[in-house]
């Protein structure tokens, strides 16, 4: 099964509503902290 890299980025957060770039950055930083 192939997914585009851009889509793979969002798989983990797919349960969330659409986010702005800034919100996505915050989510990723939260996960990594």
VENSUL-V123559 format. One line per field, one symbol per residue. psi: psi as a letter, one per 20 degrees, with the letter a starting at -180 (. if undefined). A space follows every 50 residues. Layout:
psi->???
This chain:
psi->ppqqhhhhhighjiiqrpqrghhggggghghh.
